[in-house]
Amino acid sequence: MSAQITGTLTQVLIEEGEQVKAGQVLARLDDTAQKAALAQTQAQLKAATALRVQFEAQLAQARRDLKRNADLIGRNLVSQQAVETAQMQVDTLAAQLDAQEKQQELAQAQIDGAAVQLGYTVVRAPFSGVIIAKAAQAGEIISPISAGGGFTRTGVGTIVDMDSLEIEVDVNEAYINRVAANRGAQAMLDAYPNWNIPAHVIAIVPTADRSKATVKVRVGIDQKDPRILPDMGVRVSFLDSASQSQAASASTGPRAGGVLVPASAVVERDGHTVVFAIAAGHAHAQSVSVGSASGDLRLVSGIDDGTQVVCVPPPELRDGTAIAISKQ
């Protein structure tokens, strides 16, 4: 958030974490020059109005003189030249009155412009949201176009509309053909690894990152929650058609179509195909049925969607082994 003009802050009325409403005053700039300009244009309007009143009176008198001379010329009491002079006076004053009315309109427009400039000295919230950063203090200069020095800021602070949060995720271009708009998804915040957040694909950005071989996908959050904050780390699982149908009738439980896990997570133990799920600090072997392969992923059934698994179980890992998760 910034002002539309360059100026010195006299008040900053926000703090981080504060809830604000649309239109709420967030900061004020020094408005001395703007108030002076407004007063000047108001005085110009008064002067233009007074001069217009004067021209109206003169024109009314000139029209009376013209009418009087027109009556007298019929009785040969005045010359034709006197009538023509009176007519010229009427025309001249009418033109002056029209020009003065335009000057009055100009003065009113200047007042409107000065009022707009005065309004620019008040920074208001463009929408309701939460202040996440306070970038300036009273006494500093803010400018909407550039930061010209140590005491010049480009903004007063940052406001976020929490209801508009969405996820941006990079998807390997080898798998982008399996992602489609409006397809269901589940998000998992790094801060809350056991919380599956229902989501959906908003759109696939039609460009690829050549250096990373990925395509950006926008994902909408279906379940708003105050725990979801901007710039949090998040992982997204895209549901296939079968999983999405199942999700419409149940929020938890094994998916009929299966879930995708790293192929390295599927191992053999005692003649059974298992994956090691992570729960309460221990690894738990869960038997699964293995389906189709998808690059480095395997479709398996028998575990809940969103379950944390050991990606590369070592040979000595057994059911119930205590493990520790370290974040890189």
C-alpha positions in Angstrom: 0.0 0.0 0.0 1.3 3.4 -0.9 0.1 7.0 -1.5 -0.5 8.2 -5.1 1.7 11.2 -4.5 5.1 11.8 -2.9 4.9 13.2 0.6 6.0 13.1 4.2 4.1 10.8 6.6 2.6 12.6 9.6 0.7 9.5 10.9 1.0 5.8 10.4 -2.0 4.0 12.0 -1.3 0.4 11.4 0.6 -2.4 13.2 1.5 -6.0 12.0 -1.3 -8.5 12.6 -4.0 -5.8 12.7 -7.3 -6.5 10.9 -8.4 -3.6 8.7 -11.6 -2.9 6.8 -11.9 -1.6 3.3 -11.7 2.2 3.3 -10.1 2.4 6.8 -7.5 5.2 7.1 -4.1 3.6 7.4 -1.8 6.7 7.2 -1.8 10.4 6.5 0.7 12.6 4.7 1.5 16.3 5.2 -1.3 18.1 3.4 -0.3 21.7 3.9 0.4 22.3 0.2 -2.7 20.6 -0.9 -4.9 22.6 1.5 -3.3 25.8 0.3 -3.9 24.8 -3.3 -7.6 24.0 -2.6 -8.1 27.3 -0.8 -6.6 29.2 -3.8 -8.9 27.5 -6.3 -11.9 28.2 -4.1 -11.0 31.9 -4.0 -10.6 31.9 -7.8 -14.1 30.4 -8.1 -15.5 33.1 -5.8 -13.9 35.8 -7.9 -15.1 34.2 -11.2 -18.7 34.0 -9.7 -18.6 37.7 -8.7 -17.5 38.8 -12.1 -20.2 36.7 -13.8 -22.8 38.4 -11.6 -21.4 41.8 -12.7 -21.6 40.8 -16.4 -25.2 39.6 -16.0 -26.2 43.0 -14.5 -24.5 44.9 -17.3 -26.1 42.7 -19.9 -29.5 43.2 -18.4 -29.0 47.0 -18.5 -27.7 46.9 -22.1 -30.8 45.0 -23.2 -33.0 47.6 -21.6 -31.1 50.4 -23.4 -31.4 48.6 -26.7 -35.2 48.1 -26.2 -35.5 51.8 -25.3 -33.6 53.0 -28.3 -35.6 50.6 -30.6 -38.8 52.3 -29.4 -37.4 55.8 -29.8 -36.1 55.3 -33.3 -39.6 54.8 -34.5 -40.4 58.3 -33.5 -37.1 59.6 -34.9 -35.9 60.6 -31.5 -32.6 58.7 -31.7 -30.3 57.9 -34.6 -29.8 54.5 -36.2 -26.2 54.6 -35.1 -27.4 54.8 -31.4 -29.5 51.6 -31.9 -26.5 49.8 -33.5 -24.2 50.9 -30.7 -26.7 49.5 -28.1 -27.0 46.2 -30.0 -23.2 46.0 -30.1 -23.0 46.5 -26.4 -25.5 43.7 -25.8 -23.6 41.3 -28.0 -20.3 42.2 -26.4 -21.6 41.7 -22.9 -23.3 38.5 -23.8 -20.0 37.1 -25.1 -18.2 38.3 -22.0 -20.8 36.6 -19.8 -20.4 33.3 -21.8 -16.6 33.5 -21.4 -17.0 34.2 -17.7 -19.3 31.2 -17.2 -16.5 29.1 -18.8 -14.0 30.6 -16.4 -16.4 29.7 -13.5 -16.6 26.1 -14.8 -12.8 26.0 -15.0 -12.4 27.3 -11.5 -14.8 24.5 -10.3 -12.8 21.9 -12.1 -9.6 23.2 -10.5 -11.4 22.9 -7.1 -12.3 19.3 -7.9 -8.7 18.5 -8.9 -7.3 20.1 -5.8 -9.8 18.1 -3.7 -8.5 14.9 -5.3 -4.9 15.9 -4.6 -5.9 16.5 -1.0 -7.5 13.1 -0.8 -4.3 11.5 -2.0 -2.7 12.6 1.3 -4.9 10.0 3.1 -3.9 6.3 2.6 -6.9 4.0 2.9 -7.2 0.2 2.8 -8.3 -0.8 -0.7 -9.9 -4.0 0.7 -10.4 -5.8 4.0 -7.5 -7.9 5.2 -4.6 -8.3 7.6 -1.5 -6.1 7.9 1.5 -8.4 7.5 4.2 -5.7 7.3 4.7 -2.1 8.4 7.2 -0.5 6.1 7.3 3.2 7.2 7.2 5.4 10.2 5.9 9.0 10.7 8.4 11.5 9.5 9.6 9.4 6.5 8.9 10.3 2.9 7.0 7.9 0.7 6.9 7.9 -3.0 4.9 5.6 -5.3 7.5 5.5 -8.0 10.9 5.1 -6.5 12.9 4.9 -3.3 15.3 7.9 -3.6 17.1 7.7 -0.3 17.4 6.2 3.1 14.2 8.0 4.3 12.2 7.4 1.2 9.8 4.4 1.1 7.7 3.1 -1.7 4.9 2.0 0.6 3.4 2.3 4.0 2.9 -1.5 4.6 1.5 -4.7 3.1 -2.1 -5.9 3.4 -3.2 -9.4 2.6 -6.7 -10.6 1.8 -6.6 -14.0 3.5 -9.7 -15.1 1.6 -7.9 -14.8 -1.7 -4.9 -16.9 -0.8 -4.0 -19.6 -3.3 -1.1 -22.0 -3.9 1.4 -21.8 -6.6 3.2 -25.1 -7.3 5.8 -26.1 -9.8 4.9 -29.4 -11.5 7.4 -31.4 -13.4 6.5 -31.1 -17.1 6.6 -34.9 -17.5 3.5 -35.1 -15.4 1.7 -31.9 -16.4 -0.6 -33.9 -18.7 -2.2 -35.5 -15.7 -3.2 -32.1 -14.2 -6.4 -30.4 -15.4 -8.3 -27.3 -14.4 -11.0 -27.9 -11.7 -9.4 -31.3 -10.9 -9.4 -32.0 -7.1 -6.3 -31.8 -5.0 -5.1 -32.0 -1.4 -2.6 -29.6 0.2 -0.5 -30.3 3.2 1.3 -27.4 5.0 4.9 -28.1 6.2 3.8 -26.6 9.5 0.9 -29.0 9.9 1.9 -32.3 8.2 -1.1 -34.3 9.4 -3.7 -31.8 8.1 -5.0 -32.5 4.6 -6.6 -29.4 3.1 -9.1 -29.9 0.3 -8.2 -27.9 -2.8 -8.7 -27.7 -6.5 -6.8 -26.7 -9.6 -7.6 -23.2 -10.7 -5.5 -23.1 -13.8 -2.3 -24.2 -15.4 -0.1 -21.3 -16.3 0.6 -21.7 -20.1 4.4 -21.4 -19.9 7.2 -23.6 -18.7 10.3 -22.8 -16.6 13.1 -24.0 -18.9 15.8 -24.1 -16.2 13.7 -26.3 -13.9 11.6 -28.2 -16.5 8.5 -27.4 -14.6 5.1 -25.8 -15.2 3.4 -23.5 -12.7 0.0 -24.5 -11.5 -2.4 -22.3 -9.5 -4.3 -24.2 -6.8 -7.3 -22.9 -4.9 -7.9 -23.6 -1.2 -11.4 -25.0 -0.5 -11.1 -24.8 3.3 -10.2 -21.4 4.6 -8.4 -21.4 8.0 -6.5 -18.7 9.9 -3.6 -21.1 10.2 -2.9 -20.8 6.5 -0.5 -17.9 6.1 1.2 -16.2 3.1 4.5 -17.7 1.9 4.1 -20.9 3.9 5.7 -24.1 2.5 3.1 -26.5 1.1 2.9 -29.8 -0.8 0.1 -30.6 -3.2 -1.3 -34.0 -4.2 -3.4 -34.0 -7.4 -6.3 -36.5 -7.3 -7.0 -38.7 -10.2 -10.6 -39.1 -11.4 -11.4 -42.1 -9.2 -9.9 -40.4 -6.2 -11.8 -37.2 -6.8 -15.1 -39.1 -7.0 -14.3 -40.9 -3.8 -13.4 -37.5 -2.1 -16.8 -36.2 -2.9 -18.3 -38.7 -0.5 -15.6 -39.1 2.2 -12.9 -36.7 3.5 -10.6 -39.4 4.9 -9.9 -43.1 4.3 -8.3 -45.2 1.6 -9.0 -44.0 -2.0 -10.6 -46.5 -4.4 -8.3 -45.4 -7.2 -5.2 -45.5 -5.0 -2.7 -42.8 -4.2 0.7 -42.0 -5.8 3.8 -42.7 -3.8 7.5 -42.7 -4.7 8.4 -46.0 -6.4 11.3 -46.3 -3.9 8.8 -46.4 -1.0 7.3 -49.7 -2.1 9.4 -52.6 -0.8 9.0 -56.3 0.0 8.9 -57.5 3.6 8.3 -61.2 4.6 6.7 -61.9 1.2 4.4 -58.9 1.3 4.5 -55.6 -0.6 4.4 -52.8 1.9 5.1 -49.2 2.4 6.2 -47.8 5.7 3.8 -45.2 7.0 5.0 -42.7 9.6 2.8 -42.1 12.6 3.7 -41.0 16.2 7.4 -41.2 15.5 7.4 -44.8 14.4 7.4 -46.6 11.0 4.4 -48.9 10.4 4.5 -51.4 7.6 1.2 -51.4 5.6 0.4 -53.9 3.0 -0.5 -52.4 -0.3 -1.6 -53.4 -3.8 0.5 -51.9 -6.5 -1.0 -50.5 -9.6 0.4 -48.6 -12.6 3.7 -46.8 -12.7 3.9 -43.1 -13.4 7.5 -42.1 -13.9 9.1 -42.2 -10.4 5.7 -42.7 -8.8 3.6 -45.9 -8.2 -0.1 -46.0 -7.8 -0.9 -48.1 -4.7 -4.1 -48.8 -2.7 -4.4 -49.7 0.9 -3.2 -46.5 2.6 -4.9 -43.2 3.3 -4.4 -40.3 0.9 -2.0 -37.8 2.5 -0.2 -40.5 4.6 3.5 -39.7 5.3 5.7 -42.6 4.1 9.4 -43.4 4.2 10.6 -42.6 0.7 13.6 -45.0 0.8 13.2 -47.6 3.5 16.6 -49.2 4.5 16.7 -53.0 4.6 16.9 -53.0 8.4 13.7 -51.0 8.8 10.9 -53.0 10.4 7.4 -52.5 11.6 7.4 -50.3 14.8 10.9 -49.0 14.4 11.3 -45.5 15.9 12.3 -42.9 13.4 13.0 -39.2 13.5 12.0 -36.8 10.7 14.6 -34.1 9.8 13.7 -31.1 7.6 16.3 -30.1 5.1 
